[in-house]
Amino acid sequence: MTLATAPLCFDTLVVGAGQAGLAAAYYLQQAGVAFCVLDAAPAVGYSWSQRYDSLRLFSPAWVSGLPGYAWPGPRLHYPSKDEAAAYLRDYAAHFRFPIALNQRVERLRAAPNGRYHVSTAAGTVYEARRVIIATGPYSGPAIPAFAAHLPSSVLQLHSQQYQRPAQLPGAGPVAVVGSGNSALQIAADLAGTGRPVFVAFDEKTPSVPNNQLTWSALLLFGLIRIPRHTRLGRFIHQQPEPVVSGDLTRLRGFANAHFMGRATGALPDGSLQGRLASTPPLQAVVWATGFRPDFSWLQLPILQPDGSPRHHRGLTEAPGIAFLGLQWLDSRRSALLNGAGPDARRVVQALLRLPPDPAVLQ
């Protein structure tokens, strides 16, 4: 008979070594807490390194740093996705955070002793009094149901899979579906090759300039920091998320980019229907349509019926369990690099008000 391996015990576990998880690690380290950060990837910053080649941050370096470590290089620069990955690796190395890589969490459950057990695909079991879930906004690609109507001859990629134009076959028509910044950048990426690109973009989506003046105003007047639970925050949260006006203008400048309005359906001949126009039969579609909740590994009663987390400013009903890095966790900046530090400081401080657990190995 094989004996069960004893769990590795910590005061606090952080699930996810992205910007939110690393910001939490900084404040846990400052508090002298015994903690460990678990991440499914083989390296810190891996998810950034796997994004599409042309991706750049939507904020300049001077407002994108994590606590205690300034972004290297020119302050006005908009870092690339590879620079973002390198910054996160350097950040983790600078503070020598205890990070366990290749540890994809498969289950988080309450243990009989009042703590929590975290089991990973690698077969390791961890135990902690507190767990901070920082796995990102949502991880499951969201693709419209009508995508199933397209024939197998049409290559379909989610933006999570897209990296460069060469992934898409041929030189014929393709479509990019989505009304966010990623959709605009990917569509421009493809339009730059000269092939016909049909952009299923909701014409009602607002746009704003993305420059140093805009960021200075957002921070000076605190518009990006307004909490969601306030009356003004609730109003702002209900408005459509704006896109970068410069990216929209650039895309409209391509003669081979055709705006068709919000996508409404697909046909077996390989075409898409939109509010304003339809496409010819396509060779490929990139779905830049966001993500859905995927917290099936959470065996705790802290999820809404739709699978999204139930929390107040990151804190849940389960003692010692909190979320970080979600869209509008507290304010508009919560899912941005700019907001990781303030949210992490507040959440860590709240969690550490729980009485210490003498059973945890220090």
N, C-alpha and C positions, 0 to 999 in steps of 0.2 A: 504493500500500500504506500502511495506517495504522500508525503506530508505537505500540507499547504505552506507556501512560503510566507513568512511574516511580512506585513506591509511596511513600507518605508514611511516613517512618521515625521511630520512637519507641523509647525503651527499653522502655516498658510500655504496653499497651493494656488498657483496662477496657471490657468489653462489657456495657452496661446502666447507666443513670443513676438507678436506684432507690436505696433506702437503703443497700444493700450496696455498690453501685458507688461511691456518693458517699463512704461511709466509707473505701473503699480509696483514692479520690482524695485524701482528707485525709492519709492516712499516706504516700502517694507524694509529695505536695507537701512534707510535712514532711521527707522524706528527700532532697529536691532532685532528684528523678528526672524526666526528660523523658517525659511521658505524655500520653495523650488518652483521654477517655471517649466511647464511641460509644453512641448510643441510637436506636432505631427511631422513637420518638415525635417529635412536633413541639415538645414542651416538656418540661422536667423536671417530674416529678410527674404526668405525664399519665395514667398507669395508675390512680393514686389518684383523680383527678378524674372518671374514667369509671365508677367503681364505683357501686353503688346509693345513692340519696340519703340513706337513713337510717343508713348505715354510720358507726360510730364505732370508734376504736381500742379494743382490749381492754386497753390499759394507760394509766395516767394520764400526763400530760405530764412529770412529774418523773422517770419511768423510761423515757421514750421518745426522749430527745434523742440526736443523733449527736455524735461527738467534736468538742470545740472550740466548740460553738455550742448554748447552752441553748434549750429550747423557750420561745417568748414566751408571756406571759399567765399565768393562774393555774396553779400547779403541780399542783393536785389535779384539774384539768379533764381529761375524756376527750375528746380532740380529734375533730372530725368528719373525714370523708374529704376535704373541701375544705380544711380547716385543715392536714391532713397534706400535701396537694399543695402548698399555699402554703409550708409549712415547708421542704420539699425544694427548692423554687425559691429561697427566700431563702438556704438553706444554700449552694447552688451559687454563687449570686451573691456572697455574702459572701466566699467564698474565691477567687472568680474562676477556677474550675476550667476547663481547656480541654475543652469539651464539643462534640462534633459531633452535631447533631440530624438527624433524617430519614435516619439511616444504619443501615438494617436489615441485619444481617450475614447473608449467604447462604452463606458458606464460610469455614472456618478450617482451614488446612492447613499442614503443615511445608514450609519452603522448603529448597532445596538448600544454602543458605549457613548452615544451622544455626539460622535464625530462623523466624518464622511469618508467613504471609501471611493477611490478613483481607480478604475481598472483600465489598462491600455492594451492595444493590440499586440504589443511586444511581450505581454504576459506579466508585466509589473503591476503591483498593487500599491497604491499610496494611501496614506491616511492623514487627515488634517482636520483641525477644528474649523478652519475657514477656507473657502474656495472662491476665487475670483475668476469668473468666466469671461475671457477676453478673446474669443475666437473670431471676432469680426462681426459686422452688421448681420449678414446672413450668408450662408455658404452654399445653399442649393440653388442652381440656376433656375430662373423663372422664365418659361417659354410658353407662349399662348397655345391653347389647345388646338387652334386651327392649323398649327404647324404640321400636324399629322396628316393634313390633306395634301401636302406637297409630295410629289413622287420621289422615289429613291434616287433618281438622277440628279436631284438638286442637293448639293452639299449644304448641310446646316451646321453652323458653329455658334456656340454661345460666346459672348465677348470674353468670358473666362478662358476659352480655348484659343481665341484669335491672338496671333502674334505679329503677322506680317502679310502683305498682299500675296506673296508667293504660295500661301496655303490654299488659295482659291483657284480652282482650275480654269483654264482657258482665258479668253480675253473678252468674252461676251458679258451680257448684263448680270449684275448682282444687286442685292438689296441689303441695306442696313436698317434694322428696325429698332427704334428706341428714341426717347426724347430727353436724353441726358447728355452730359459732356462726353462720355465715352463714345456714344453713338456718333457725335459730330466728329471727333478725332479719328475714329476708325473709318468713317465715310470719306473724310478728306484723304486719309492714307490710301484708300482704294482709288479715289478719283484721281490722285496723282499719277496713277499708272496709265490713265487715258481711257480706261474701259467705262462703259455706261454704269452709273451707280444710282440706284433708286433709293431715296431717303424717306423712310416712313417715320416722319417726325411730326409730332402734334403741333400744328401751327399756332395753338394758343399758349405754348410754353413761353414764359417771359425770359428775357436775357438781360445780363448786366455786364458792365466792363470788368475786366480782371487786370487791374494795374496797381501800382504802388499806392496811388491816391485812394482807390477803392478800399484796399486793405487798411490803410491808415484811418479812413473814416469809420469802417466797421469796428475797429478796435477802440478808437477815440470815443465814439458814441455808444459803444457797448451793444450794438445791434446783434452781433453774432453770439453774444453771451446771455441773451434774455432767456430765462428758464422756461421750459415748456409748460410747467404747471401754473404760470401766471396768465392773466387774461390776455395780455399782449402776446405772450409766447404761444398760447393756444391759437390765436388768430394767425400768427406768422406760420405756425406748423400746418395750418389748413390750406395755405397758399401753395400753388405749384412750385416745385423746386426750379430756380432759374438756371440757365446755361450761360456759358461765357459768350458774350456778344461777339468778341473777336473771332472765336472759332466758328460761329454761325456765319459771320460775314465772309470769312475765308472760304467756307464750303460753298456758299452761294456764288462765289466767284468762279467756280469750275463750271464750264459750259456743259460738261458731261455728267453733272450732278443734278438729278431731277427730284424735286420735292413732291411727294404724293400724299401728304397728310398722314394722319394716324392710320396704321394698318387695321383693317377690319376683317380680313379673311384671306384664305388661300384656296387655290383651285388645283385640281389634279393635273392640269397642263403645266404646272410649275410656276404660275404667276401669283402675284399678291394683289389684293384689292386694298385701296386706301380711300380716305374721305374725299380726296381731290382728284385722284387718278389711279390707274392700275398699271401694273408692269407687264412687259412681255414675258414669255417663259424665261425663267432665270437659270443661271448656272450655279448660284450659291446664295445663301442668306446668312447674314451675321445677326444674331439676336442679341442686341444690347439692351435687354429688357429687364435687367436687374436680377435680384435674387429673392428666394423665399426662405422662411425659417427651416432650419434642420437641426433641431435640438432633441432628436429621438433618443440620444444617449443619456439624457437627463431623466433619471428616475425619481423625480421630486415633483410635488404638486405646485409648480411655479410657472406653468405655461398657460397661455390663453387657449381657447378652443381652436384657434387657427395655427397654433404651434409657436407663436411669438412669446417672448418672455413677459411675465407679469412682474412689474417692479415699480418703485418710485425713486427716481433719480439714481437708478442702478441697484438699489437695495431691495431685497425680496423678503417675502414672509418667512422663508426658511432661515433661521438664525445662522449667521456666518456665511451666507451665500449671496454673492453680488455679481452684477454684470458690468462690463466696461466695453467701450468701443461701438456701441449700438448707435444707429441713426437716431438723433434726437433723444439720446439717453437723458440728457438734461437740457441741452440747447442745440442750436444749429451746428455748432462746431464740434459736437461730441464725437462724431465719426471721423474727424479730421486730425491730422498730426497736431494742429494748433490746439485742439481741445483735449488731447489725451492726458496732458499733465494736470490741468485743473480738476478734471473728473476723477482721475486716479487719486489725487491728494484727498479730495473730499470722501471718496468711497473707502479708502484705506483708513482714514481717521475714524470713520464711523464703525468699520468692522473691528478696529482695535479697541473699541470701548467695551467689547465683550470681555468677561473676566478671563484671565489667563488659564490655560489648561495644563496642570502640572504633569499630565501623562505624556506630553509631547517631548520628544528627545531634543535637547538643545545642543 
